[in-house]
Amino acid sequence: QVQLVESGGGLVQAGGSLRLSCAASGRTFSAYAVGWFRQAPGNEREFVAGISWSAAIKDYSNSVKGRFTISRDSAKNTVYLQMDNLKPEDTAVYYCAARFGISYLAHEYDYWGQGTQVTVSS
């Protein structure tokens, strides 16, 4: 069993930065891939970034590639999402999720956090 807790969301101006954290409990967390997803009002939950258990594989959606960076610290059981050059269209609730192997599909993830709100003002 894995429990995930996101933090780091907030209000930022366009062009600013935020770093989201996904802290996990559960001794097997290091074996899981982690994905970050986001959901804006009226929209479906969409894949943002993913990282494999070893951090050897990282993948990003086209909309955030070059602006967001995913990383993990296995010693701290934490996955990070560094978000730079934020845009108003990045406004959403951001969720982290875990499963064995990266997937772009939200329904394939087994564990989810409660989400953290990111709001980017223009």
Secondary structure, DSSP 4 states (H G I P E B T S, - for coil): --EEEEE--EEEETT--EEEEEEEESTTGGGSEEEEEEE-TTS--EEEEEE-TTS--EEE-TTTTTTEEEEEEGGGTEEEEEE-S--GGG-EEEEEEEESS--S-GGG-SEE---EEEEEE-
